[in-house]
Amino acid sequence: MIVDEIFELVSYNVHEEAHIRVNRDACQKCTHRACTFACPVSCYQWNEERGRIEFAYEACLECGTCLIICDAGALDWNYPKGGFGVRYRLT
């Protein structure tokens, strides 16, 4: 199964409060911005104009890739509150 096929099998119940918090000060020290390449749904985007990471949690697949790849310690990652977040339909 490829990532595009996964998108067809998910739905979201988005909570108003983000389940991931980004410490932008820690991001400023990062030179490789791996999160912008590793996130399968591109939740992290480098904003050249503002000179900082922009984060949109609403499409997060809750895979944890960003937490693993971030070596700057810039993420406070939690699962969404009960009943919220991504819903996978596997068939």
Secondary structure, 3 states (H helix, E strand, C coil): CCHHHHHCCEEEECCCCCCEEECHHHHHCCCCCCHHHHCCCCCEEEECCCCEEEECHHHCCCCCHHHHHCCCCCEEECCCCCCCEEEECCC
